[in-house]
C-alpha cells in the first residue's frame, strides 16, 4: 500500500467518524440548538466524503443547500421562535425506544450479514470528462423554474419564522 492510499483511508475513516459523531449528536443531545449544530457537523463530513469520491459538485451543493440553507434556517427558526429556550431540556428517552433499539440491532445485523456475503465490484477509474458544464446548463435552462421556486419557498419559511417570533414578543 502506498502513502496516497493510506492518506485516503485515514481521511475516509476520519470523515465517516465525524459524520457518525454528528448524527449521534443530533439524536442524543438534549438542547435543540446544540443538536442543530451537530447536524451541521454531520453534513460537512458528508460533503468531505463526496470530495473523496471525486464529486466536487455534489460536495458544493451539500454545503450550499444543506448546510448553508436548510440547517441555518432550522437554527434561525429555533432561535427566533423562543418556544424552546436554550436552557430548556427536552425529554430524550421515550417508551418507543424499548421497541426501536431491538429493531435497530436486528436491522444492523441483517445489513452486516448482507454486506459481508456480497462481493464488491472492482474499482473503476473516475471519468476524465467533467459533468458540471452540462449540469449547469440544465439547471439554468430546463430546471430554472423549480430551482427558483425552492429558493422562494426557503425565503418564505424564513420570513414566516420571523413573523411568528414577532407575534410572540407582543
Secondary structure as UniProt FT lines:
FT   HELIX           3..28
FT   HELIX           32..52
FT   TURN            53..54
FT   HELIX           56..61
FT   HELIX           62..71
FT   HELIX           72..81
FT   TURN            86..87
FT   HELIX           96..117
FT   HELIX           132..139
FT   TURN            140..143
FT   HELIX           144..169
//
